[in-house]
């Protein structure tokens, strides 16, 4: 079913950290009026990188997660800086966080976090043909790099310290992508 987008009767906003919060006065096609809030990202989004050490092994990183106050296992990820493409950002983040560059970087798709109230998008990038190279990053400590077999994704998805949705979704997408021979 295709629906007409709601009419925005009013919009006001305020800056809150890396986001701009907007308050919308909406009217839906059935005449219902509601107030919604949304977070609008600044910049060009982020990248989530799936670095393949070989055809069966992905590299994960363990880093401090302030939101949960624990160390979390996940994929290389980070903001796309001004003037960067998603491919350039993925290569930079991979070098900063995992100590590798990639000769082949493929953007697979955009992923959203919570599209009902956030505009933020993360670009899923598959990195292959890796070579050692480290760039200084903004992390307060060097990240632990953990090789993990894609064939053991069932074990990884149940680990308490692997809970970030983008990382989990990205690994399933990449596993399917690689199995199809892309």
N, C-alpha and C positions, 0 to 999 in steps of 0.2 A: 504494500500500500504506500503510495506517495502522498505525503501531506505537505501543505503549505507551511512554511516556517512561521513561527510566532512573530507578531509585530512587536517591535521594541518601542514602547511609549516613552521610556525614560532610561537614562543611563548616567550613573555617577561612579567615580572611581577614586581609589586611594592606593598609594604605593606601600607595599609591605615586603621589605627585603627584596629578594630576587623576582618577586611577582608584582603584578598590578591587580588589585582586587576590584572587580566591577560589580555593581548592584544594578540589576535589570528589572524594569517594570514591563512585563510581557502580557500580551493578549494572544491566546491560542485561537485556532480557526473555529472552535465551538463557542467562542465568546468568553471563556474562562480567563480571568486575570490572575496572575501570580507574580511574586517577587522572587527572583533567583539571584544567586551570587556565583561568580566564576572567577577563577584565578587565571590571569593571562600571563604567559611566559614572556620574559624579555629575552631577546636574542633569537637564535636559530635552532634552539632545542639542544638535544644531546645525542650521544652515540652509545650504543651497547655493542661491544665487540666480542665476537666468538673467535678466539685465536686457536687455530688447529695446529698443534705441534707436528702431527702426522695425520694420516687419514682416519685414525681411530681415537686420537687423544686431543682433548681440549685443555687449554690452560685456564685455570681459575685463579683468583687472587683472594687472599684473606686480608680484610682491613677493618679498622674500627668503625662501627656503625653507631653514631651518636644517638640516633632515634631510639635504639634498643639498648644502648650502653652495653655492647658486647662486640666481639669480633665475629664478622659475618663472611662467609664464603660466597663468592659471586663472580660475575664476569667483569672484565675491564669495562669501565664506563666513564663518561665525563661530558662536560659542556662543550658545545661547538663554539669556539671563540669567534669574535668579529672578523669577517673576511675569510674564514675557513669554510671549506666544503665538508660534508660529512665524512668523506674518504680521508681528507687531510686530518680532521679531528681524530678519527679512529686510529690512524697511523701514529699520531702524536701521543694519544692516550696509551696506546699499546706499548710504546717505547718508555713512557714515564712510569706506568704501573707494573708492567710485566718484564721490561727489559728486552723486548723484541720489536723488530720492525717486520713488515710483511711486504712481499713482492706482489702479492695478489690480494686485492680488497674488493669485495662485492657487496654493494648495498642491496639487501634483500627486501626490506619494507620498513614502513614507519609503524611504530607501536605507541599507543597512548597509555597513560596511567589511570586516569579517571575522567573520561571524556564528558561525563555529565556535568562536571564543574571545573575542569582544568583544560587549558588549551595546549599544554606541554606535549611535545612529541619526542620520541627517541628513535633514532635510525638504527636498525639492526644491520651490522656490518660483519660479514664473514671474512676472516683474515687467514690466508694460507701462504705457504712457502715462506715460513718465518726464518729470520736470521737474528743473531744477538745484536742488540743496540739499545743503549739506555740513554734517556734524556732526563735531566732533573725535572721533577714534578712538584706539585703543591702539597703532597702528602707529608704529614709530620714525621712519618717513619717509613722505612722501606717495606713494601708489601710482600708477604709470603706468596710465592707462586706454587700452585698445587696442580700437577697434571691429573686429569681424570678421564677415564675411558668412557666414550659415549655409550658403549654397550652396557655400562653400569649406571645409566641415568635413573633407573628405578631405585637404586640405593641412594643416589644423591638427592632425589626429590623428597625423600622422607627425613633427611637430616635436619635437626633443629637449627643448625647454624647456616642453613641454605634456604632462606625464606623469601628473598626478593623476587617478586612476580615477574619483572622484566627478564631477569636471568633465567628463571625456570622456563618461561615461554620461549625465549630465544633459543635455548638448547633443544627444545622439542621441534621448533621450526627448522633449525639447522640440521638436525638429525634427519628429518623428512626430506629436506632439500638435497642433502648429500646422498641419501638412499635412492632418490630419483635420478641421480647421476648428473646433477647440475654442475 
